[in-house]
Amino acid sequence: MDIEAAMRTQRAIRRLRPDPVDDSLVLHLIELALKAPTGGNRQNWEFILVKDREVKRRLGRLNMQAWRVYGGFGRLVMRRRPETLRIIEAVEWQARHFEDIPVLVVACMRGIRPLFPPVAATSYYGSIYPSVQNLLLAARAAELGAALITLPLWSSILARRALGLPWNVSPCAVVPLGWPQGRYGPTTRRPVGEVVSVDRYGQRPFAGG
């Protein structure tokens, strides 16, 4: 698939069929994820492919614990926005069918997230999220459904315990992978001129263009 076509039709796909995904395809997606740049070319990433139902159940329990708080609040705040409520319903569907997702890709970093100096803390994830986006685009090109989620990682201690991670490997994101129940299609986004400022925030010479 043309890279621009993949970008224009990429969306978070949460309703996935339980049909298995071939290991060779998943490994190919990870190989493409590894083509992303990392800080200092350290390549300090690790990917855990979770297929065991018990491990998925443990991560799913963490996901549901966070969702009960986040989802309840979201329904209250967004109760008059049906388009957002549809997204919330998809997230809840995923939470309730977590164990049935064929593969959970947990993207991790070797090294504990530093708290000081601030520049190190803010740049920590710069070496993992480019690879995650590569993974999402590769999944789109392969017609697989995928989405970046972090709710199962609300407790890094419990997530580490579920995944058997050593102390120096930190879970950063989870990407559920599977064949979608629905379909991809063009996405609706705000015009570029409405989100681009020049020199100073609010100076939008391209708005309306």
C-alpha positions in Angstrom: 0.0 0.0 0.0 1.2 3.5 -0.8 2.4 5.2 2.4 0.2 8.2 1.9 -2.9 6.0 1.4 -2.1 4.2 4.6 -1.8 7.5 6.5 -5.1 8.9 5.1 -7.1 5.8 6.0 -5.4 4.9 9.3 -7.7 4.8 12.3 -7.9 3.1 15.7 -9.6 -0.2 15.1 -10.7 -1.7 18.4 -13.3 -4.3 17.5 -11.2 -7.3 16.4 -12.1 -10.8 15.4 -10.7 -13.6 17.5 -9.2 -15.3 14.3 -5.5 -16.0 14.8 -2.8 -13.8 13.1 0.1 -15.7 11.6 3.4 -15.3 13.5 5.3 -14.6 10.3 3.0 -11.6 9.6 3.4 -10.2 13.1 7.2 -10.6 13.0 7.2 -8.8 9.6 5.3 -5.9 11.2 7.8 -5.8 14.1 10.7 -5.8 11.5 9.2 -2.7 9.9 8.7 -1.1 13.4 12.5 -1.6 13.9 13.2 0.6 10.9 12.2 3.7 13.0 14.9 5.9 14.4 15.9 5.9 18.1 17.8 8.4 20.2 21.6 7.9 19.7 20.7 4.9 17.5 20.6 2.9 20.8 17.8 0.7 19.5 16.9 0.1 23.1 13.4 -1.3 22.4 11.8 -4.6 23.3 8.6 -6.1 22.0 6.5 -8.7 23.9 4.0 -10.6 21.8 1.2 -11.7 24.2 -0.8 -14.6 22.9 -1.3 -16.7 26.1 -4.9 -16.2 27.3 -3.9 -16.1 31.0 -1.4 -13.2 30.4 -4.0 -11.4 28.3 -6.5 -11.9 31.1 -4.1 -10.3 33.6 -3.5 -7.3 31.3 -7.2 -7.2 30.6 -8.0 -6.9 34.3 -5.6 -3.9 34.6 -7.2 -2.4 31.5 -10.7 -2.8 32.9 -9.7 -1.3 36.3 -8.5 1.9 34.5 -11.5 1.8 32.1 -14.1 1.8 34.9 -12.7 5.2 36.0 -11.9 6.7 32.7 -14.9 5.4 30.8 -17.4 6.4 33.4 -16.0 9.9 33.5 -15.9 10.0 29.7 -19.6 9.0 29.3 -20.6 11.7 31.8 -18.6 14.5 30.1 -19.4 13.5 26.5 -23.1 12.5 27.0 -24.2 15.1 24.5 -21.6 14.2 21.8 -22.8 11.0 20.1 -19.7 10.8 17.8 -17.5 10.6 20.9 -19.8 8.2 22.6 -19.4 5.8 19.7 -15.6 5.8 20.3 -16.2 5.2 24.0 -18.5 2.3 23.2 -15.7 0.8 21.0 -13.1 1.2 23.7 -15.5 -0.6 26.2 -16.1 -3.4 23.7 -12.4 -3.9 23.5 -12.1 -3.9 27.3 -14.8 -6.6 27.6 -13.2 -8.8 24.9 -9.6 -8.3 25.8 -8.8 -12.0 26.2 -10.1 -12.7 22.7 -7.7 -10.3 21.0 -5.3 -12.5 18.9 -2.1 -10.7 19.7 -1.1 -7.9 22.1 2.1 -6.2 21.2 3.7 -4.6 24.2 6.3 -2.0 23.2 9.0 -1.6 25.9 12.2 0.3 26.5 15.3 -0.9 28.1 16.1 1.5 30.9 14.0 3.1 33.7 12.3 6.3 32.8 14.4 9.1 34.4 12.8 11.7 36.6 15.7 14.2 36.4 16.8 16.2 34.5 13.5 17.2 33.0 14.8 17.0 29.4 15.7 13.4 30.0 12.2 12.6 31.4 10.4 14.3 28.5 12.5 12.7 25.8 12.4 9.2 27.2 9.6 8.0 24.9 11.1 9.5 21.8 12.9 6.2 21.1 9.7 4.0 21.2 6.8 5.9 19.7 8.3 6.3 16.2 8.5 2.5 16.1 5.0 2.2 17.4 3.7 4.4 14.6 5.6 2.3 12.1 3.9 -0.7 13.5 0.5 0.9 13.2 1.0 1.9 9.6 2.4 -1.5 8.7 -0.7 -3.1 10.3 -2.9 -0.8 8.2 -1.1 -1.8 5.0 -1.6 -5.4 6.0 -5.4 -4.8 6.6 -4.9 -5.7 10.2 -6.8 -3.7 12.9 -4.7 -2.0 15.5 -4.7 0.9 18.1 -2.2 2.3 20.6 -3.5 2.0 24.1 -1.9 2.6 27.6 -4.7 1.8 30.1 -3.3 -1.7 30.8 -0.1 0.0 32.0 -1.6 2.3 34.6 0.5 0.3 37.1 3.9 -0.4 35.7 4.6 -2.7 38.7 1.6 -4.9 38.0 2.2 -4.9 34.2 5.8 -5.9 34.8 4.6 -8.7 37.0 2.1 -9.9 34.4 4.7 -9.9 31.6 7.7 -11.1 33.6 9.7 -8.0 32.8 13.0 -7.3 34.6 13.4 -4.1 36.5 15.3 -2.4 33.7 12.7 -2.9 31.0 9.7 -0.5 31.0 6.4 -1.2 29.3 5.4 1.9 27.3 2.4 1.1 25.0 0.2 -1.8 24.1 -1.0 -2.4 20.5 -3.8 -5.0 20.1 -3.6 -6.6 16.7 -6.2 -8.6 14.9 -8.4 -8.8 11.8 -11.0 -6.0 12.1 -14.7 -6.6 12.3 -15.3 -3.3 10.5 -13.4 -1.7 7.8 -10.9 1.1 7.2 -11.8 4.2 5.4 -11.1 7.9 5.0 -10.9 9.8 8.3 -12.4 13.2 9.1 -9.9 15.7 10.5 -9.7 19.5 11.1 -8.3 21.5 8.1 -4.6 21.9 8.4 -4.9 25.7 8.4 -6.8 25.6 11.7 -4.0 23.9 13.6 -1.0 25.5 12.1 0.4 28.8 13.6 3.3 30.7 12.2 6.0 32.1 14.5 3.6 32.6 17.4 0.6 30.7 18.7 -2.7 31.9 17.2 -1.2 33.5 14.0 -3.0 31.3 11.5 -2.4 32.7 8.0 -3.5 29.5 6.3 -6.9 29.3 8.0 -9.6 29.1 5.5 -7.2 28.4 2.7 
